[in-house]
Amino acid sequence: MRSLLLSLLLPLAGLHAAFYVAPNGSDANPGTEAKPFATLSRARDAVRTLRQAPQNKPVVVLLKGGIYELSEPLALGLEDSGTAESPTIFQAAPGEQPLVSGGRVIKGWRKEGGAYVVDLPEAKAGTWYPHQLFVRQPRQTWFERRYRPSRGLLVIGGLTDAPHRNPTGRINHRNPQDEFIYRGDDIKAFANLDDVEAIALHDWSSGRLHIREIDAENKVVKFKTFPHYRIGHWYEGGRNPYLLENLKEEYGKPGQWYLDRPTGRLSYTPLPGEDLTKCTVVAPRIERLVTITGDAEGEHFVEHVQFRGITFGH
């Protein structure tokens, strides 16, 4: 253990400058170990200010342990470049386990019957609609994904003669339709139909599609957008497998969650022995955690920026 700790500390020796960040810090602080910043963006700005003068040693941003909730990506540009002698390093502080999260920790769970529930006003207002949920048990160092209620695996009944995305183009795997025929009562007027997603499996990828209309008489489901690939590709007779996700009617199995968007109520059925009031529950709210933008056409690149020992999640 001593040799491991020494190896972690050695890279910090001889630093020209180091800034500290901690989840319980403040961006009004000077960014020292005793008074750390709270956000990565504040530390980035401090590095930018420091680099207004030439540097000849590494500049390190040290992250203390905990969850850093991002409301927007950490944006790095040309002004954030280091040099071979003075790279910019975002690094876990020795012995710490920082997690940079694209999600938000959800608090305020209450028990109702056999489920835990919480109200999300942003979901009701239509400003936040997470599609994933992650749970970390007490004394557990990792998160596990929980799943929305689903129906399937189903198989489509066939294709229609509806126009393709490019009506005059060649009919191939890149020219899809926005509807297909379903079988039996696989698809019907589900509650909160706008929230239901059809996951069509095709090629090596899948398409997530929201339902626009159901023609019950002809058993045709029509979607709000075209899938990226043609649903009938690779399967004989166009009989692709698919499943339906986020069905209110199917909710209730242990480990399932359902967000009723019209009311903003998030419900979760716990696994045996699971107490959600003692767990850390995270739902994503942004898709990108770090963006690095240079000028490729002008051959100006963001260079000598490193990330060490940091977990990016959610």
Disulfide bonds with the S-S distance in Angstrom:
none
